[in-house]
């Protein structure tokens, strides 16, 4: 009789413990979803230039990933330092005819020391930079897609003002620059042939 009573008393306790455990698991899933949502909302967009004869979108498509080396402008370097894993960047073919946005890549590693700064045989060598205190940081990028609809600079100038998109500003030679989310979304729509003039 005592054994039955003790067992009967344990059953409600076990059910309560199971219920509490399930509530905790559900709460943890909600927290994880909120973290992922915040990370998604915090994603930034960038535009990064490269000469197609040096390293083009076709090279990235072949390699899948690469270190974005050779940036030697302090403002561009500072933008590279601001990048976060998961950010998206528009691949822009520069110093070609016509220049323009050709595809999309994703930032997969940040805070990397640009290896070319330590290479005496590289044109990007910096004798004042040391491995203990590197002057030039960069990122690793991963290929996402080549746009079916290439977006030339002239078309970008028709769609955006210099205040909206720095690359359309006359004389702009910056190789890395931020892109506001509404502008980035319109660029993506243009690349898919969905944007209205």
C-alpha positions as CSV (number, residue, x, y, z in Angstrom):
1,X,0.0,0.0,0.0
2,X,2.8,2.4,0.9
3,X,4.7,1.4,-2.3
4,X,1.6,2.2,-4.4
5,X,1.2,5.5,-2.6
6,X,4.8,6.6,-3.2
7,X,4.6,5.6,-6.8
8,X,1.4,7.5,-7.3
9,X,3.0,10.6,-5.7
10,X,5.9,10.4,-8.1
11,X,3.8,10.4,-11.2
12,X,2.6,14.0,-10.9
13,X,6.1,15.1,-10.0
14,X,7.5,13.4,-13.2
15,X,4.8,14.9,-15.3
16,X,5.5,18.3,-13.9
17,X,9.3,17.9,-14.5
18,X,8.6,16.8,-18.1
19,X,6.4,19.8,-18.6
20,X,9.0,22.2,-17.2
21,X,11.7,20.6,-19.4
22,X,9.6,21.0,-22.5
23,X,8.9,24.6,-21.6
24,X,12.7,25.2,-21.2
25,X,13.4,23.6,-24.6
26,X,10.7,25.7,-26.3
27,X,12.1,28.9,-24.7
28,X,15.6,28.0,-25.9
29,X,14.3,27.5,-29.4
30,X,12.6,30.8,-29.3
31,X,15.8,32.5,-28.1
32,X,17.8,30.8,-30.9
33,X,15.3,32.0,-33.5
34,X,15.5,35.5,-32.2
35,X,19.3,35.5,-32.4
36,X,19.2,34.2,-36.0
37,X,16.6,36.8,-36.9
38,X,18.7,39.6,-35.4
39,X,21.8,38.3,-37.2
40,X,19.8,38.4,-40.5
41,X,18.5,41.9,-39.8
42,X,22.0,43.0,-39.0
43,X,23.4,41.9,-42.4
44,X,25.1,44.6,-44.4
45,X,25.7,45.1,-48.1
46,X,28.8,46.2,-49.8
47,X,30.3,46.9,-53.2
48,X,33.8,45.6,-54.0
49,X,35.7,46.4,-57.2
50,X,38.1,44.3,-59.1
51,X,39.5,44.5,-62.6
52,X,38.3,41.4,-64.6
53,X,41.7,41.0,-66.2
54,X,43.2,40.7,-62.7
55,X,40.5,38.8,-60.9
56,X,37.0,38.6,-62.2
57,X,33.7,37.0,-61.2
58,X,34.6,34.1,-63.5
59,X,37.7,33.5,-61.3
60,X,35.7,33.6,-58.1
61,X,33.1,31.2,-59.6
62,X,36.0,28.8,-60.4
63,X,37.7,29.2,-57.0
64,X,34.5,29.5,-55.0
65,X,36.4,31.4,-52.2
66,X,39.3,33.8,-52.2
67,X,41.0,36.4,-49.9
68,X,40.2,39.9,-51.1
69,X,43.8,41.1,-51.1
70,X,45.6,44.2,-52.4
71,X,43.5,47.0,-50.9
72,X,45.8,49.8,-50.0
73,X,43.4,52.7,-49.3
74,X,42.8,53.4,-45.6
75,X,39.1,54.2,-46.0
76,X,38.5,51.0,-48.0
77,X,40.5,49.1,-45.5
78,X,38.3,50.5,-42.7
79,X,35.2,49.3,-44.5
80,X,36.8,45.8,-44.8
81,X,37.3,45.9,-41.0
82,X,33.6,46.7,-40.5
83,X,32.4,43.7,-42.4
84,X,30.7,40.8,-40.6
85,X,30.4,37.1,-41.5
86,X,27.2,36.7,-43.6
87,X,27.3,40.2,-45.2
88,X,26.8,40.3,-48.9
89,X,28.9,42.2,-51.4
90,X,28.3,43.1,-55.0
91,X,31.1,42.2,-57.3
92,X,31.9,45.2,-59.5
93,X,34.1,44.9,-62.6
94,X,36.2,48.1,-62.8
95,X,38.7,49.5,-65.3
96,X,36.9,47.8,-68.2
97,X,34.4,48.7,-70.8
98,X,31.7,48.9,-69.6
99,X,32.3,48.7,-65.9
100,X,29.4,47.5,-63.7
101,X,28.0,45.0,-61.2
102,X,28.4,41.4,-62.4
103,X,27.5,39.3,-59.4
104,X,27.2,38.6,-55.7
105,X,29.4,37.2,-53.0
106,X,29.3,36.6,-49.3
107,X,31.7,37.4,-46.5
108,X,32.8,34.2,-44.8
109,X,35.8,35.3,-42.8
110,X,36.8,38.7,-41.4
111,X,39.8,40.3,-39.7
112,X,42.3,38.5,-41.8
113,X,45.8,40.0,-42.3
114,X,46.3,40.6,-46.0
115,X,49.2,38.2,-46.9
116,X,50.3,40.3,-49.8
117,X,51.6,43.0,-47.5
118,X,54.3,40.7,-46.3
119,X,55.4,39.5,-49.7
120,X,58.4,41.4,-51.1
121,X,57.6,40.2,-54.6
122,X,54.1,41.6,-54.5
123,X,53.2,45.1,-55.7
124,X,51.1,45.4,-52.6
125,X,54.1,44.8,-50.3
126,X,54.3,47.1,-47.3
127,X,57.8,47.2,-45.7
128,X,56.3,49.0,-42.6
129,X,53.8,46.3,-41.9
130,X,54.8,43.3,-39.7
131,X,53.0,40.1,-38.8
132,X,52.9,41.2,-35.2
133,X,51.3,44.5,-36.2
134,X,49.8,44.2,-39.7
135,X,48.5,47.5,-41.2
136,X,46.1,45.9,-43.8
137,X,43.2,43.6,-42.9
138,X,40.9,42.0,-45.3
139,X,38.2,39.4,-45.6
140,X,37.5,36.0,-47.3
141,X,34.7,36.0,-49.8
142,X,32.6,33.2,-51.2
143,X,30.9,33.1,-54.6
144,X,27.1,33.4,-54.6
145,X,26.1,34.0,-58.1
146,X,26.8,35.7,-61.5
147,X,24.0,38.0,-62.4
148,X,22.1,37.0,-65.6
149,X,21.5,40.8,-66.1
150,X,24.8,42.6,-66.0
151,X,24.2,46.1,-64.5
152,X,26.5,48.7,-66.2
153,X,27.6,51.9,-64.5
154,X,25.5,54.0,-66.9
155,X,22.4,52.1,-65.7
156,X,23.3,52.5,-62.1
157,X,23.6,56.3,-62.7
158,X,20.1,56.3,-64.1
159,X,18.7,54.5,-61.1
160,X,20.7,56.1,-58.2
161,X,22.1,59.4,-57.1
162,X,25.7,59.7,-55.7
163,X,24.2,60.1,-52.3
164,X,22.4,56.8,-52.6
165,X,25.3,54.8,-54.2
166,X,28.8,56.0,-54.0
167,X,30.1,54.2,-57.1
168,X,28.1,56.5,-59.4
169,X,29.8,59.6,-58.1
170,X,32.2,61.1,-60.7
171,X,35.8,60.5,-59.8
172,X,35.0,57.9,-57.1
173,X,38.0,55.6,-57.0
174,X,37.2,53.8,-53.7
175,X,37.4,50.0,-54.2
176,X,35.2,49.0,-51.2
177,X,32.1,50.9,-50.1
178,X,28.9,50.2,-48.2
179,X,25.5,49.9,-49.9
180,X,22.3,50.9,-48.0
181,X,19.8,48.1,-47.7
182,X,17.1,49.7,-49.8
183,X,19.6,50.4,-52.6
184,X,20.9,46.8,-52.4
185,X,17.4,45.4,-52.6
186,X,16.8,47.5,-55.8
187,X,20.1,46.3,-57.3
188,X,19.1,42.7,-56.7
189,X,15.7,43.4,-58.3
190,X,17.4,45.0,-61.3
191,X,19.7,41.9,-61.6
192,X,16.6,39.7,-61.8
193,X,14.8,42.0,-64.2
194,X,12.1,42.9,-61.7
195,X,12.9,46.6,-60.9
196,X,10.7,49.4,-62.3
197,X,12.5,52.4,-63.9
